[in-house]
Amino acid sequence: MATATTEPVWLIEATCAPDAAESRVPFRAEHLRRFVTLKEEGVVIEVGAVADVSASVVMLRAPSADAALEICRQDVYTKNGIWVELRVRPFNRVVVAG
């Protein structure tokens, strides 16, 4: 029988610029490459945009809220005005074992 525990992680909601669906295009490949690498390293758990591209959600492992935010601040989307606001909250991720 499976058991569940929780893992403390960070949930970041990144508000996108109103024109993000179009303005992200030149930066999308670089953005995706970086997040693939961060997922492979075990830093990022999940990342994606809502269907209308008004926001993105990033779930990641970091030692602090500031460290979690810094990962997103260093992204090409933030540096080029695609992500215009970042909000971070602690999140208890359910982990199922067995």
Secondary structure in CASP SS format (residue, H / E / C, confidence):
PFRMAT SS
TARGET T0000
AUTHOR 0000-0000-0000
METHOD secondary structure of the structure
MODEL  1
M C 1.00
A C 1.00
T E 1.00
A E 1.00
T E 1.00
T E 1.00
E E 1.00
P E 1.00
V E 1.00
W E 1.00
L E 1.00
I E 1.00
E E 1.00
A E 1.00
T E 1.00
C E 1.00
A C 1.00
P C 1.00
D C 1.00
A H 1.00
A H 1.00
E H 1.00
S H 1.00
R C 1.00
V H 1.00
P H 1.00
F H 1.00
R H 1.00
A H 1.00
E H 1.00
H H 1.00
L H 1.00
R H 1.00
R H 1.00
F H 1.00
V H 1.00
T H 1.00
L H 1.00
K H 1.00
E H 1.00
E C 1.00
G C 1.00
V C 1.00
V E 1.00
I E 1.00
E E 1.00
V E 1.00
G E 1.00
A E 1.00
V C 1.00
A C 1.00
D C 1.00
V C 1.00
S C 1.00
A E 1.00
S E 1.00
V E 1.00
V E 1.00
M E 1.00
L E 1.00
R C 1.00
A C 1.00
P C 1.00
S C 1.00
A H 1.00
D H 1.00
A H 1.00
A H 1.00
L H 1.00
E H 1.00
I H 1.00
C H 1.00
R H 1.00
Q C 1.00
D C 1.00
V H 1.00
Y H 1.00
T H 1.00
K H 1.00
N C 1.00
G C 1.00
I C 1.00
W E 1.00
V E 1.00
E E 1.00
L E 1.00
R E 1.00
V E 1.00
R E 1.00
P E 1.00
F E 1.00
N E 1.00
R E 1.00
V E 1.00
V E 1.00
V E 1.00
A E 1.00
G C 1.00
END
